[in-house]
Amino acid sequence: MTVAAATETVLKVRDLVVRYGSIEALHGVSLRIERGRIVCLIGANGAGKSSLLRAISGLTPIASGEIVYCDHGELRCHKTPAHRMVAAGISHVPEGRGIFANMRVEENLMLGAYLRRDPGVRDDRERVLALFPRLRERLRQMAGTLSGGEQQMLAIGRALMSRPKMLLLDEPSLGLAPILVEQIFQVIQQINATGTTVLLVEQNAHMALSIAHYAYVLETGTIALEGPAKDVRGNDSVRKAYLGEE
């Protein structure tokens, strides 16, 4: 695991409330993400994990609170359109992957660089294909014909094409065979080793806590526990509820 040299805060969430009509999904959530870290967020279905990621990336409006991205000044995420969040350095890989099934793999990848006008796009494409060699073999294939694991690789690769400083990953192991889960988590560590901060939402608590530096446990819209991942991993309640241990 790569540990950041300094604990500089890159994202601050303060007293965040998210509602869907009369349903309150997040009840005053606060957290901090340190630059260069892998931070995991674990919790049961319906705990509000995806709502938190969508609020950070500007896809879901908030009822109250604030989200501040601290990369060269402070950017209020909750007041910034989603496309500007991508330009500012935050890329979101949603649950379900969200690929364009009727477009080729190559086209999906290059859409990730849509906002870029710099000469490094081609080099970044090569870096993505080095991370995911299977995609190189399938560049001309329609994305909808890929396997589930290959689609997840494509979704992550597309996000990396925007050259993010912070990567939001929502359930990257969902529906994948164990061997592919191992590969995806190895790639997450490789991405982090280049300096990219990662916020990982994941129901596979074993894998998430094994690669994360810091962890939050979200229960029914509230942060129930936080701390270094190894400490959270050793918590009795976490072991029983999320790791299946007694």
C-alpha positions, 0 to 999 in steps of 0.5 A, a space after each residue: 500500500 502506498 501511503 501519502 507523504 503528508 496528510 493534506 486534506 483534498 476533500 471535506 464533507 460537512 453535515 451533508 444531508 441528501 433527500 429523495 422526496 420525503 426520504 432522507 438518505 444521508 443525515 448530516 454526514 461529515 468526512 475528510 479524504 486525505 490526498 494520495 490515500 485509498 479511503 473506503 466506505 463500507 455499509 449495507 445496501 441502502 446505507 447511502 453510500 452511492 448517494 454520497 458519491 453522487 453528491 460529491 461528483 455533482 450528480 445528486 443535489 444536496 438538501 444542506 451541508 457542504 462538500 469542498 474539494 481542496 485542490 488549488 483553492 476550494 471548490 464547492 462541489 454541491 454548487 458545481 455542475 458535474 462536468 466541471 467536477 470532472 474538469 477540476 479533477 474528480 472522476 466517478 465510476 458509477 455502480 453498474 458501470 454506465 458504459 455506452 453499450 452501442 459504441 466501441 471500446 475505443 470510443 468509450 475510452 476516448 469519451 473519457 478525455 472529451 474535456 481535454 485538449 492537451 497532447 497527453 491524451 494518446 499517452 494516457 490511452 496507452 497507460 490505460 491499455 497497459 493497465 487493462 491489456 484485455 481492452 487493447 484486444 477489444 478496442 474495435 468491439 462493441 462495449 455491450 458485448 464485453 464480459 462483466 469484468 471487461 466492462 468494469 475495466 472499461 468504466 475505470 479506464 474511461 474515468 482515468 482518461 480524464 486524468 483525475 486527481 481523485 477517483 470515485 469508485 462505486 462497487 467495482 467488484 459487483 457481480 465479478 468472479 473472485 479472480 477478476 475481483 483480485 485483478 480489479 483491486 490490484 489495479 486500484 492499488 496501481 492507480 493509487 501508487 501514481 498519486 491518485 486519491 481513491 474513494 472506494 465504495 464497496 460491499 466486499 469489506 474484506 477486499 476494501 479494508 485490505 487495500 485502504 488506508 482509512 475507512 468509514 462505516 456508513 449505517 442508515 445514512 450516518 457515519 457509525 465508525 471511522 479510523 485507519 482501515 486496519 483498526 476498523 478491520 479489527 473492530 468486533 462490530 465490523 467483523 460480525 456485521 461485514 466480515 462474517 467473523 465471530 
